[in-house]
Amino acid sequence: MLARKLDRSQWRSAFDLISKEALAKRAEIEVAALPIGDQIEAEWLPLLGIVYDRKDDVVEIALEGVDHIIRSPQDVHVVDEPSGVTSVIVVDGDDTRHIVRLRDPLMLPAPVGSDAGH
């Protein structure tokens, strides 16, 4: 698992691609900085999309019920696995790391004895 750094010119297209590929995925957002330590901002909510707005210089991560804004992003790294992107790391102007982890939702089996589909 190796993170690769994206050039700023790649951010918008990379986030568009990640958003399309990860629509059925759930995301966790962790914010890590020396003054605050590591804090979980959102836990495994459906991902609606990730965008970079060049005009306002913000990255927006939209989850169901949560809109996480990262101002003055400096670096973006993505972690690729054979199954696709599993993490996005955005470092802002204060050197705070915003780590977005992606995973497939858990598919639970139908309850035993249910009449599902009948």
N, CA, C and O of each residue as an XYZ file, in Angstrom:
472
protein
N       0.848     -1.167      0.000
C       0.000      0.000      0.000
C       0.894      1.231      0.000
O       1.553      1.531      0.995
N       0.911      1.936     -1.117
C       1.770      3.091     -1.266
C       0.945      4.280     -1.737
O       0.186      4.172     -2.700
N       1.092      5.409     -1.060
C       0.370      6.617     -1.451
C       1.143      7.303     -2.570
O       2.370      7.397     -2.533
N       0.403      7.778     -3.562
C       1.058      8.536     -4.625
C       0.536      9.972     -4.591
O      -0.658     10.219     -4.424
N       1.466     10.902     -4.755
C       1.129     12.319     -4.708
C       0.597     12.763     -6.064
O       1.154     12.421     -7.107
N      -0.486     13.528     -6.033
C      -1.069     14.066     -7.256
C      -0.621     15.506     -7.452
O      -0.535     16.273     -6.493
N      -0.336     15.868     -8.694
C      -0.074     17.270     -9.018
C      -1.384     18.038     -8.909
O      -2.456     17.487     -9.159
N      -1.298     19.294     -8.541
C      -2.500     20.122     -8.399
C      -3.343     20.100     -9.679
O      -4.572     20.142     -9.605
N      -2.712     20.036    -10.824
C      -3.445     20.014    -12.097
C      -4.285     18.740    -12.253
O      -5.188     18.702    -13.089
N      -4.006     17.703    -11.466
C      -4.728     16.431    -11.537
C      -5.877     16.334    -10.529
O      -6.697     15.421    -10.627
N      -5.953     17.247     -9.574
C      -6.899     17.098     -8.475
C      -8.337     16.984     -8.945
O      -9.042     16.051     -8.558
N      -8.783     17.916     -9.773
C     -10.193     17.935    -10.184
C     -10.569     16.643    -10.901
O     -11.582     16.028    -10.565
N      -9.776     16.221    -11.880
C     -10.110     15.005    -12.642
C      -9.989     13.754    -11.767
O     -10.787     12.827    -11.908
N      -9.005     13.718    -10.868
C      -8.850     12.562     -9.980
C     -10.044     12.442     -9.044
O     -10.558     11.342     -8.839
N     -10.494     13.562     -8.468
C     -11.650     13.522     -7.576
C     -12.922     13.142     -8.326
O     -13.774     12.439     -7.784
N     -13.055     13.604     -9.572
C     -14.214     13.201    -10.384
C     -14.220     11.687    -10.577
O     -15.259     11.044    -10.427
N     -13.070     11.125    -10.905
C     -12.958      9.682    -11.121
C     -13.215      8.910     -9.829
O     -13.951      7.923     -9.828
N     -12.613      9.355     -8.739
C     -12.810      8.688     -7.449
C     -14.289      8.733     -7.062
O     -14.842      7.736     -6.597
N     -14.924      9.881     -7.253
C     -16.343     10.031     -6.904
C     -17.214      9.062     -7.702
O     -18.140      8.467     -7.152
N     -16.925      8.900     -8.991
C     -17.713      7.979     -9.819
C     -17.491      6.528     -9.396
O     -18.443      5.754     -9.296
N     -16.230      6.163     -9.148
C     -15.899      4.786     -8.780
C     -16.370      4.431     -7.373
O     -16.651      3.267     -7.088
N     -16.456      5.424     -6.496
C     -16.725      5.152     -5.083
C     -18.157      5.468     -4.667
O     -18.440      5.529     -3.470
N     -19.062      5.671     -5.611
C     -20.426      6.059     -5.252
C     -21.121      5.078     -4.318
O     -21.912      5.496     -3.473
N     -20.849      3.803     -4.449
C     -21.505      2.812     -3.588
C     -20.704      2.558     -2.309
O     -21.084      1.720     -1.490
N     -19.600      3.279     -2.141
C     -18.732      3.025     -0.988
C     -19.117      3.884      0.211
O     -19.862      4.857      0.100
N     -18.582      3.488      1.353
C     -18.729      4.264      2.580
C     -17.368      4.876      2.899
O     -16.327      4.357      2.498
N     -17.401      5.987      3.627
C     -16.160      6.697      3.918
C     -16.084      7.075      5.393
O     -17.090      7.335      6.054
N     -14.847      7.094      5.877
C     -14.530      7.581      7.209
C     -13.560      8.738      7.009
O     -12.634      8.645      6.203
N     -13.773      9.829      7.742
C     -12.862     10.971      7.660
C     -12.170     11.138      9.002
O     -12.817     11.285     10.039
N     -10.840     11.112      8.962
C     -10.025     11.338     10.152
C      -9.239     12.624      9.938
O      -8.670     12.838      8.868
N      -9.206     13.473     10.950
C      -8.437     14.712     10.899
C      -7.294     14.568     11.897
O      -7.518     14.263     13.068
N      -6.062     14.791     11.424
C      -4.886     14.596     12.273
C      -3.995     15.838     12.224
O      -3.553     16.271     11.160
N      -3.744     16.403     13.430
C      -2.854     17.558     13.556
C      -2.238     17.534     14.951
O      -2.847     17.029     15.894
N      -1.045     18.075     15.079
C      -0.375     18.073     16.378
C      -1.217     18.728     17.480
O      -1.328     18.145     18.558
N      -1.814     19.905     17.267
C      -2.558     20.538     18.365
C      -3.794     19.760     18.817
O      -4.185     19.845     19.981
N      -4.414     19.001     17.904
C      -5.673     18.318     18.261
C      -5.552     16.803     18.327
O      -6.468     16.130     18.800
N      -4.438     16.262     17.862
C      -4.305     14.805     17.799
C      -5.102     14.260     16.621
O      -5.354     14.976     15.653
N      -5.493     13.005     16.704
C      -6.290     12.362     15.651
C      -7.744     12.334     16.102
O      -8.058     11.879     17.202
N      -8.626     12.828     15.236
C     -10.052     12.847     15.545
C     -10.839     12.313     14.366
O     -10.561     12.656     13.217
N     -11.819     11.474     14.648
C     -12.702     10.962     13.602
C     -13.820     11.983     13.395
O     -14.575     12.288     14.319
N     -13.915     12.499     12.185
C     -14.934     13.492     11.835
C     -16.234     12.819     11.410
O     -17.321     13.314     11.707
N     -16.119     11.693     10.716
C     -17.303     10.958     10.248
C     -16.937      9.485     10.154
O     -15.827      9.136      9.753
N     -17.888      8.614     10.530
C     -17.630      7.174     10.533
C     -18.506      6.436      9.539
O     -19.715      6.313      9.736
N     -17.905      5.955      8.491
C     -18.478      5.014      7.533
C     -19.877      5.402      7.044
O     -20.836      4.635      7.135
N     -19.945      6.629      6.522
C     -21.169      7.132      5.912
C     -21.080      6.971      4.398
O     -19.979      6.913      3.851
N     -22.217      6.897      3.714
C     -22.186      6.814      2.251
C     -21.505      8.049      1.645
O     -21.810      9.185      2.006
N     -20.579      7.796      0.718
C     -19.863      8.871      0.031
C     -20.730      9.402     -1.096
O     -21.229      8.636     -1.921
N     -20.908     10.722     -1.130
C     -21.663     11.354     -2.209
C     -20.727     11.931     -3.266
O     -21.093     12.017     -4.438
N     -19.517     12.330     -2.859
C     -18.561     12.843     -3.834
C     -17.445     13.642     -3.191
O     -17.539     14.071     -2.041
N     -16.379     13.831     -3.971
C     -15.236     14.657     -3.572
C     -14.962     15.606     -4.736
O     -14.861     15.170     -5.883
N     -14.841     16.899     -4.444
C     -14.569     17.870     -5.502
C     -13.499     18.853     -5.057
O     -13.319     19.108     -3.866
N     -12.793     19.398     -6.039
C     -11.851     20.483     -5.788
C     -12.367     21.714     -6.504
O     -12.571     21.692     -7.717
N     -12.579     22.791     -5.756
C     -13.015     24.069     -6.310
C     -11.793     24.974     -6.388
O     -11.336     25.511     -5.379
N     -11.271     25.135     -7.598
C     -10.045     25.910     -7.806
C     -10.254     27.385     -7.457
O      -9.358     28.023     -6.904
N     -11.431     27.930     -7.776
C     -11.714     29.343     -7.527
C     -11.637     29.674     -6.037
O     -11.005     30.659     -5.656
N     -12.269     28.865     -5.200
C     -12.253     29.097     -3.753
C     -11.108     28.370     -3.049
O     -10.914     28.544     -1.845
N     -10.351     27.561     -3.784
C      -9.231     26.772     -3.267
C      -9.652     25.930     -2.062
O      -9.072     26.024     -0.980
N     -10.682     25.103     -2.283
C     -11.168     24.188     -1.250
C     -11.404     22.801     -1.850
O     -11.733     22.657     -3.028
N     -11.224     21.792     -1.003
C     -11.641     20.431     -1.331
C     -12.877     20.176     -0.483
O     -12.876     20.416      0.725
N     -13.927     19.689     -1.125
C     -15.161     19.375     -0.413
C     -15.410     17.878     -0.497
O     -15.413     17.292     -1.580
N     -15.618     17.268      0.669
C     -15.937     15.847      0.740
C     -17.363     15.746      1.246
O     -17.654     16.106      2.387
N     -18.247     15.256      0.395
C     -19.662     15.170      0.750
C     -20.023     13.732      1.099
O     -19.913     12.822      0.276
N     -20.456     13.555      2.344
C     -20.957     12.274      2.818
C     -22.434     12.487      3.162
O     -22.888     13.623      3.298
N     -23.159     11.413      3.299
C     -24.559     11.540      3.687
C     -24.633     12.192      5.073
O     -24.224     11.591      6.066
N     -25.155     13.424      5.135
C     -25.293     14.136      6.398
C     -24.074     14.919      6.849
O     -24.134     15.592      7.879
N     -22.966     14.856      6.114
C     -21.740     15.572      6.497
C     -21.125     16.215      5.264
O     -20.990     15.580      4.218
N     -20.752     17.490      5.402
C     -20.060     18.203      4.337
C     -18.738     18.684      4.928
O     -18.719     19.638      5.706
N     -17.631     18.032      4.565
C     -16.316     18.329      5.133
C     -15.551     19.209      4.148
O     -15.293     18.805      3.014
N     -15.189     20.419      4.589
C     -14.494     21.384      3.738
C     -13.037     21.492      4.195
O     -12.754     21.624      5.386
N     -12.123     21.434      3.227
C     -10.691     21.591      3.504
C     -10.225     22.833      2.755
O     -10.200     22.855      1.525
N      -9.855     23.866      3.507
C      -9.423     25.121      2.907
C      -7.909     25.113      2.656
O      -7.138     24.530      3.418
N      -7.517     25.767      1.586
C      -6.100     25.909      1.214
C      -5.359     24.577      1.181
O      -4.334     24.424      1.844
N      -5.871     23.605      0.411
C      -5.151     22.327      0.331
C      -3.778     22.522     -0.301
O      -3.612     23.274     -1.260
N      -2.796     21.818      0.268
C      -1.419     21.915     -0.223
C      -0.983     20.670     -0.981
O      -0.322     20.761     -2.015
N      -1.356     19.509     -0.461
C      -0.960     18.235     -1.072
C      -2.145     17.283     -1.067
O      -2.979     17.301     -0.162
N      -2.199     16.451     -2.102
C      -3.190     15.382     -2.175
C      -2.460     14.097     -2.534
O      -1.695     14.047     -3.497
N      -2.712     13.053     -1.738
C      -2.155     11.726     -1.992
C      -3.320     10.737     -2.083
O      -4.327     10.891     -1.391
N      -3.179      9.741     -2.924
C      -4.171      8.673     -2.991
C      -3.472      7.334     -2.791
O      -2.327      7.145     -3.200
N      -4.184      6.414     -2.155
C      -3.684      5.054     -1.954
C      -4.508      4.149     -2.848
O      -5.727      4.053     -2.707
N      -3.825      3.486     -3.772
C      -4.478      2.579     -4.707
C      -4.245      1.137     -4.292
O      -3.147      0.767     -3.878
N      -5.271      0.342     -4.406
C      -5.201     -1.110     -4.219
C      -5.747     -1.722     -5.508
O      -6.285     -0.993     -6.340
N      -5.627     -3.024     -5.697
C      -6.205     -3.641     -6.893
C      -7.718     -3.380     -7.029
O      -8.253     -3.361     -8.137
N      -8.394     -3.181     -5.891
C      -9.835     -2.941     -5.915
C     -10.186     -1.482     -6.207
O     -11.364     -1.146     -6.335
N      -9.175     -0.609     -6.314
C      -9.411      0.810     -6.563
C      -8.798      1.657     -5.458
O      -7.999      1.168     -4.660
N      -9.175      2.920     -5.418
C      -8.652      3.841     -4.410
C      -9.252      3.481     -3.055
O     -10.467      3.331     -2.929
N      -8.396      3.343     -2.043
C      -8.864      3.005     -0.702
C      -8.724      4.167      0.278
O      -9.370      4.176      1.326
N      -7.877      5.155     -0.058
C      -7.711      6.317      0.821
C      -7.318      7.534      0.002
O      -6.655      7.436     -1.031
N      -7.753      8.686      0.503
C      -7.340      9.979     -0.036
C      -6.847     10.786      1.150
O      -7.531     10.883      2.169
N      -5.655     11.369      1.023
C      -5.078     12.173      2.096
C      -4.870     13.583      1.556
O      -4.174     13.783      0.561
N      -5.485     14.559      2.229
C      -5.341     15.956      1.838
C      -4.671     16.684      2.993
O      -5.126     16.607      4.134
N      -3.585     17.394      2.689
C      -2.879     18.185      3.694
C      -3.197     19.655      3.424
O      -2.986     20.153      2.318
N      -3.711     20.348      4.459
C      -4.090     21.748      4.261
C      -2.940     22.687      4.619
O      -1.848     22.234      4.963
N      -3.187     24.000      4.538
C      -2.162     25.013      4.781
C      -1.641     25.043      6.201
O      -0.563     25.582      6.450
N      -2.393     24.468      7.152
C      -1.942     24.395      8.544
C      -1.225     23.086      8.846
O      -0.931     22.785     10.003
N      -0.946     22.310      7.804
C      -0.285     21.008      7.916
C      -1.177     19.967      8.610
O      -0.681     18.984      9.160
N      -2.488     20.192      8.578
C      -3.445     19.223      9.093
C      -3.721     18.197      8.004
O      -3.935     18.546      6.843
N      -3.713     16.919      8.398
C      -3.989     15.832      7.444
C      -5.442     15.416      7.570
O      -5.923     15.118      8.663
N      -6.135     15.399      6.442
C      -7.522     14.950      6.361
C      -7.475     13.622      5.603
O      -7.192     13.589      4.406
N      -7.753     12.540      6.310
C      -7.620     11.198      5.735
C      -9.014     10.634      5.492
O      -9.808     10.473      6.419
N      -9.291     10.339      4.233
C     -10.584      9.766      3.854
C     -10.336      8.312      3.481
O      -9.654      8.021      2.498
N     -10.894      7.399      4.274
C     -10.766      5.964      3.988
C     -12.059      5.489      3.334
O     -13.155      5.850      3.762
N     -11.914      4.682      2.299
C     -13.072      4.176      1.563
C     -13.169      2.671      1.706
O     -12.157      1.971      1.731
N     -14.395      2.178      1.800
C     -14.610      0.730      1.821
C     -15.996      0.429      1.268
O     -16.878      1.288      1.227
N     -16.154     -0.808      0.847
C     -17.465     -1.253      0.371
C     -18.385     -1.431      1.568
O     -17.930     -1.818      2.644
N     -19.672     -1.154      1.398
C     -20.598     -1.372      2.521
C     -20.699     -2.862      2.835
O     -20.523     -3.706      1.956
N     -20.982     -3.170      4.084
C     -21.156     -4.562      4.480
C     -22.460     -5.084      3.891
O     -23.507     -4.448      4.003
N     -22.380     -6.224      3.278
C     -23.581     -6.843      2.714
C     -24.014     -7.934      3.681
O     -23.387     -8.990      3.759
N     -25.076     -7.678      4.408
C     -25.554     -8.636      5.395
C     -26.467     -9.657      4.737
O     -27.248     -9.306      3.853
N     -26.382    -10.916      5.154
C     -27.270    -11.933      4.595
C     -28.704    -11.686      5.076
O     -28.926    -11.055      6.110
N     -29.656    -12.188      4.318
C     -31.056    -12.075      4.720
C     -31.260    -12.844      6.016
O     -30.639    -13.887      6.221
N     -32.120    -12.342      6.893
C     -32.372    -13.054      8.140
C     -32.899    -14.470      7.865
O     -33.671    -14.685      6.930
N     -32.475    -15.421      8.687
C     -32.906    -16.812      8.543
C     -34.411    -16.874      8.806
O     -34.915    -16.310      9.777
N     -35.098    -17.564      7.929
C     -36.541    -17.737      8.103
C     -37.353    -16.565      7.592
O     -38.568    -16.524      7.786
N     -36.695    -15.600      6.933
C     -37.459    -14.459      6.418
C     -38.131    -14.871      5.114
O     -37.715    -15.813      4.439
N     -39.149    -14.156      4.797
C     -39.875    -14.418      3.556
C     -39.442    -13.451      2.472
O     -40.241    -13.103      1.602
N     -38.197    -13.010      2.506
C     -37.704    -12.065      1.512
C     -37.821    -12.684      0.123
O     -37.382    -13.806     -0.133
N     -38.431    -11.904     -0.756
C     -38.573    -12.369     -2.132
C     -39.748    -13.289     -2.349
O     -39.927    -13.780     -3.464
N     -40.574    -13.555     -1.325
C     -41.732    -14.452     -1.495
C     -43.016    -13.681     -1.399
O     -44.095    -14.263     -1.517
